[in-house]
Amino acid sequence: MDAKLLELLVCPVTKGPLRFDRERQELISHSARLAYPVRDGIPVLLENEARTLTDDEIDEAS
C-alpha cells in the first residue's frame, strides 16, 4: 500500500486514521473496531464489507 495514499485515507465511519496490516491485507480502524479489506491493491472502504475486530486484535495493536 502506498504510504501517501494511506495518509489520505480515513475510516468512513469515524473519520479516524487507518493502519495497514500487510499480512492480512486490511486497513485497520481502531476507533471503529473494523478491518477493511484491500483487494488487488484497492481499499474497500465500505462498512458492510469490513469485519469487526476481536478484543484480542485490539489488545495486540495497543
SULJOMO-V137667 format. One record per residue. N is the residue number from 1. OMEGA is omega in whole degrees, 0 to 359 (* if undefined). BURIAL is b if it has 9 or more other ideal C-beta (glycine too) atoms within 8 Angstrom, else e. Layout:
N:OMEGA:BURIAL  N:OMEGA:BURIAL
This chain:
1:180:b  2:183:e  3:180:e  4:177:e  5:180:e  6:178:b  7:183:e  8:184:e  9:174:b  10:177:b  11:180:b  12:181:e  13:186:e  14:186:e  15:178:e  16:182:b  17:177:e  18:176:b  19:181:e  20:174:b  21:185:b  22:183:e  23:182:e  24:183:e  25:180:e  26:171:b  27:187:b  28:172:b  29:180:b  30:182:b  31:179:e  32:183:b  33:181:e  34:174:b  35:181:b  36:182:b  37:171:b  38:183:b  39:182:e  40:178:e  41:182:e  42:178:e  43:177:b  44:187:b  45:176:e  46:183:e  47:181:e  48:176:e  49:183:e  50:174:b  51:179:e  52:178:e  53:177:b  54:176:e  55:179:e  56:180:e  57:178:b  58:180:b  59:180:e  60:184:e  61:183:e  62:*:e
